[in-house]
Amino acid sequence: MTDNELLLAISNMLDPIREDIQEIKTRVKKIEITQKNEILPRLNTIESCYTSTYDRYKDNVETYEIMKQDIAIIKKVVAEHSEKLQKLA
């Protein structure tokens, strides 16, 4: 077998590998496009929602605690007033 024949045989053996590599490149490019156009914008939206929710919670956590205390006091007063009203009736 001559050198040229050997090189041709090797080249023929490498053709399927080249095709596989090209297919992989095409698939990777599609994945990159999907990430850029679909996944990243959605992740940014999720991050934005999470961040704004966290900021609202962080800014209002003290208010929530005060409201819980106020509600507990209101419940106690309403219960006391209910008892007094029942005694009057």
PALOFI-679731 format. One line per 8 residues: their letters; for each residue x, y, z of N, C-alpha, C, O. Coordinates in Angstrom, 3 decimals, padded with zeros to 6 digits. Example, Ala and Ser with C-alpha at 12.3 -4.5 7.8 and 13.67 -1.06 7.14 Angstrom:
// PALOFI-679731
as = 013.190:-005.690:007.800:012.300:-004.500:007.800:013.200:-003.300:007.800:014.236:-003.319:008.465; 012.850:-002.250:007.080:013.670:-001.060:007.140:012.900:000.030:007.870:013.409:001.138:008.039
***
This chain:
// PALOFI-679731
mtdnelll = 000.853:-001.175:000.000:000.000:000.000:000.000:000.897:001.236:000.000:001.819:001.352:000.807; 000.617:002.131:-000.896:001.425:003.341:-001.016:001.044:004.322:000.089:000.017:004.185:000.754; 001.901:005.299:000.252:001.618:006.326:001.268:000.314:007.044:000.979:-000.468:007.315:001.890; 000.078:007.353:-000.291:-001.155:008.053:-000.648:-002.386:007.195:-000.342:-003.396:007.695:000.154; -002.290:005.923:-000.638:-003.410:005.010:-000.360:-003.649:004.913:001.153:-004.789:004.891:001.616; -002.580:004.858:001.886:-002.686:004.794:003.345:-003.323:006.068:003.897:-004.200:006.012:004.759; -002.877:007.203:003.395:-003.449:008.469:003.834:-004.930:008.565:003.470:-005.732:009.068:004.258; -005.290:008.092:002.298:-006.675:008.095:001.858:-007.520:007.184:002.754:-008.643:007.533:003.116
aisnmldp = -006.990:006.045:003.100:-007.702:005.118:003.980:-007.908:005.743:005.362:-008.992:005.643:005.936; -006.888:006.373:005.880:-007.003:007.052:007.181:-008.019:008.183:007.097:-008.831:008.363:008.005; -007.975:008.935:006.021:-008.920:010.036:005.832:-010.350:009.511:005.798:-011.251:010.106:006.389; -010.553:008.396:005.105:-011.889:007.790:005.038:-012.358:007.316:006.415:-013.543:007.384:006.741; -011.421:006.845:007.200:-011.785:006.401:008.557:-012.132:007.597:009.440:-012.949:007.475:010.352; -011.527:008.734:009.183:-011.760:009.921:010.001:-013.033:010.671:009.605:-013.534:011.480:010.386; -013.564:010.417:008.408:-014.756:011.123:007.941:-015.931:010.996:008.924:-016.552:012.010:009.244; -016.256:009.803:009.408:-017.369:009.714:010.376:-017.099:010.513:011.659:-018.014:011.093:012.242
irediqei = -015.870:010.532:012.076:-015.512:011.303:013.271:-015.709:012.785:013.000:-016.233:013.512:013.844; -015.288:013.234:011.821:-015.487:014.640:011.448:-016.980:014.984:011.444:-017.383:016.043:011.925; -017.796:014.075:010.895:-019.248:014.296:010.861:-019.812:014.385:012.282:-020.644:015.241:012.584; -019.341:013.483:013.143:-019.791:013.511:014.536:-019.404:014.824:015.211:-020.200:015.419:015.938; -018.191:015.260:014.965:-017.722:016.514:015.559:-018.557:017.682:015.046:-018.927:018.568:015.816; -018.855:017.685:013.747:-019.678:018.757:013.191:-021.075:018.737:013.799:-021.636:019.791:014.100; -021.640:017.546:013.982:-022.966:017.427:014.611:-022.929:017.939:016.052:-023.851:018.623:016.497; -021.874:017.608:016.768:-021.723:018.086:018.145:-021.600:019.602:018.172:-022.200:020.258:019.024
ktrvkkie = -020.834:020.162:017.254:-020.697:021.620:017.177:-022.057:022.271:016.924:-022.393:023.281:017.541; -022.831:021.689:016.019:-024.156:022.227:015.702:-025.061:022.170:016.927:-025.767:023.133:017.228; -025.040:021.048:017.631:-025.880:020.900:018.817:-025.460:021.871:019.921:-026.313:022.457:020.587; -024.168:022.040:020.113:-023.668:022.976:021.120:-024.091:024.399:020.775:-024.474:025.167:021.657; -024.023:024.746:019.501:-024.432:026.090:019.068:-025.924:026.308:019.363:-026.315:027.380:019.825; -026.746:025.297:019.098:-028.180:025.400:019.400:-028.415:025.556:020.903:-029.273:026.330:021.329; -027.652:024.820:021.693:-027.771:024.932:023.156:-027.376:026.336:023.604:-028.050:026.930:024.445; -026.301:026.863:023.053:-025.876:028.227:023.404:-026.950:029.254:023.052:-027.220:030.171:023.827
itqkneil = -027.555:029.095:021.885:-028.605:030.025:021.458:-029.816:029.917:022.386:-030.402:030.930:022.770; -030.187:028.690:022.743:-031.318:028.485:023.658:-031.025:029.116:025.014:-031.889:029.775:025.593; -029.833:028.920:025.512:-029.467:029.528:026.792:-029.560:031.043:026.726:-030.109:031.684:027.623; -029.018:031.606:025.658:-028.980:033.057:025.534:-030.380:033.643:025.370:-030.706:034.649:025.999; -031.201:033.029:024.540:-032.493:033.611:024.182:-033.654:033.193:025.077:-034.647:033.915:025.168; -033.551:032.046:025.736:-034.682:031.561:026.520:-034.361:031.411:028.009:-035.081:031.930:028.863; -033.301:030.715:028.300:-033.017:030.372:029.699:-032.526:031.580:030.481:-033.031:031.847:031.571; -031.561:032.312:029.957:-031.017:033.460:030.694:-032.064:034.542:030.961:-032.109:035.064:032.075
prlnties = -032.911:034.904:029.986:-033.946:035.883:030.314:-034.891:035.398:031.413:-035.297:036.177:032.275; -035.237:034.120:031.379:-036.105:033.580:032.434:-035.404:033.605:033.792:-036.015:033.946:034.805; -034.143:033.249:033.807:-033.398:033.303:035.061:-033.309:034.727:035.588:-033.414:034.959:036.793; -033.119:035.665:034.694:-033.074:037.069:035.113:-034.409:037.505:035.707:-034.440:038.251:036.686; -035.508:037.044:035.120:-036.826:037.368:035.648:-037.009:036.760:037.036:-037.494:037.427:037.950; -036.627:035.515:037.187:-036.727:034.845:038.491:-035.875:035.573:039.522:-036.319:035.806:040.646; -034.665:035.928:039.145:-033.772:036.643:040.055:-034.376:037.987:040.456:-034.338:038.369:041.626; -034.923:038.687:039.494:-035.533:039.989:039.771:-036.701:039.858:040.744:-036.824:040.637:041.689
cytstydr = -037.552:038.869:040.504:-038.691:038.642:041.414:-038.203:038.288:042.813:-038.707:038.814:043.806; -037.231:037.405:042.885:-036.695:036.998:044.181:-036.089:038.192:044.909:-036.330:038.392:046.099; -035.305:038.978:044.188:-034.634:040.130:044.800:-035.644:041.151:045.303:-035.508:041.665:046.413; -036.652:041.448:044.496:-037.647:042.440:044.928:-038.444:041.921:046.121:-038.766:042.685:047.031; -038.762:040.630:046.124:-039.473:040.048:047.267:-038.605:040.114:048.520:-039.085:040.475:049.595; -037.349:039.772:048.381:-036.432:039.847:049.518:-036.333:041.276:050.036:-036.378:041.505:051.245; -036.199:042.230:049.133:-036.095:043.632:049.551:-037.353:044.075:050.296:-037.258:044.755:051.318; -038.528:043.697:049.796:-039.773:044.070:050.488:-039.826:043.427:051.878:-040.194:044.074:052.858
ykdnvety = -039.461:042.165:051.946:-039.469:041.483:053.234:-038.474:042.136:054.184:-038.804:042.434:055.332; -037.261:042.356:053.701:-036.208:042.947:054.530:-036.640:044.316:055.053:-036.427:044.632:056.223; -037.247:045.125:054.186:-037.649:046.472:054.575:-038.835:046.478:055.540:-039.002:047.422:056.312; -039.657:045.429:055.497:-040.889:045.435:056.293:-040.916:044.430:057.434:-041.936:044.305:058.113; -039.837:043.723:057.660:-039.841:042.691:058.700:-040.154:043.287:060.078:-040.867:042.666:060.866; -039.640:044.462:060.373:-039.931:045.086:061.668:-041.405:045.450:061.764:-042.020:045.293:062.819; -041.968:045.931:060.675:-043.390:046.276:060.655:-044.241:045.044:060.922:-045.240:045.128:061.637; -043.862:043.902:060.359:-044.618:042.672:060.570:-044.605:042.279:062.045:-045.630:041.870:062.591
eimkqdia = -043.466:042.402:062.676:-043.375:042.050:064.094:-044.264:042.970:064.940:-044.952:042.511:065.852; -044.244:044.261:064.630:-045.085:045.219:065.362:-046.554:044.878:065.141:-047.352:044.919:066.077; -046.915:044.537:063.887:-048.304:044.178:063.592:-048.717:042.923:064.353:-049.843:042.849:064.845; -047.840:041.945:064.457:-048.155:040.733:065.205:-048.429:041.060:066.670:-049.364:040.526:067.268; -047.613:041.935:067.240:-047.827:042.332:068.638:-049.152:043.077:068.780:-049.906:042.829:069.721; -049.437:043.984:067.855:-050.690:044.732:067.895:-051.893:043.793:067.782:-052.876:043.958:068.506; -051.823:042.834:066.902:-052.930:041.879:066.723:-053.130:041.058:067.995:-054.264:040.794:068.392; -052.042:040.660:068.626:-052.157:039.897:069.877:-052.857:040.742:070.944:-053.700:040.234:071.684
iikkvvae = -052.514:042.015:071.022:-053.152:042.911:071.999:-054.636:043.084:071.658:-055.491:043.038:072.542; -054.933:043.283:070.378:-056.325:043.454:069.953:-057.137:042.202:070.296:-058.264:042.317:070.777; -056.587:041.022:070.058:-057.285:039.776:070.398:-057.598:039.718:071.892:-058.697:039.341:072.301; -056.612:040.097:072.687:-056.791:040.068:074.134:-057.893:041.048:074.557:-058.759:040.700:075.360; -057.860:042.260:074.021:-058.859:043.282:074.365:-060.245:042.845:073.906:-061.219:043.005:074.643; -060.345:042.296:072.697:-061.648:041.829:072.198:-062.182:040.712:073.091:-063.376:040.683:073.389; -061.333:039.808:073.515:-061.777:038.728:074.400:-062.263:039.296:075.728:-063.295:038.867:076.243; -061.534:040.248:076.282:-061.954:040.872:077.543:-063.292:041.603:077.373:-064.171:041.495:078.228
hseklqkl = -063.444:042.336:076.283:-064.689:043.065:076.036:-065.857:042.103:075.811:-066.982:042.377:076.231; -065.586:040.980:075.149:-066.637:039.981:074.946:-067.114:039.431:076.278:-068.313:039.250:076.489; -066.172:039.166:077.178:-066.542:038.679:078.512:-067.403:039.716:079.241:-068.434:039.375:079.820; -066.981:040.963:079.209:-067.733:042.037:079.879:-069.129:042.182:079.293:-070.097:042.354:080.033; -069.245:042.112:077.961:-070.551:042.218:077.296:-071.460:041.059:077.652:-072.668:041.229:077.814; -070.862:039.863:077.773:-071.678:038.697:078.140:-072.185:038.824:079.577:-073.301:038.400:079.878; -071.390:039.391:080.448:-071.822:039.586:081.839:-072.949:040.624:081.918:-073.848:040.514:082.752; -072.888:041.627:081.045:-073.933:042.656:081.035:-075.240:042.151:080.441:-076.307:042.654:080.795
a = -075.184:041.198:079.574:-076.376:040.717:078.880:-077.245:039.813:079.731:-078.281:039.337:079.267
***
